[in-house]
Amino acid sequence: MENITFRADKRQIEQARRLAKSQQKTLSGLFREWLEQFTAQNSGAQEFDALMKRLKHVQAGQRFRRHEMNER
């Protein structure tokens, strides 16, 4: 694990520490959780883009009505 240094307003840092403490976590722990969620969002977008590229050759040909899409 690597260390990160960043700058923020002192009042915001203290407020974030109090919030983390109320959740029985550390500010570092909350930041790691946020970083994980943030990078997962980007990963999902990249997966979607890759899927769209792979399906680029598919042509639906027509628009379907709601009842047509729900037929089984």
Secondary structure, 3 states (H helix, E strand, C coil): CCCCCCCCCHHHHHHHHHHHHHCCCCHHHHHHHHHHHHHHHHHHHHHHHHHHHHCCCCCCCCCCCHHHHHCC
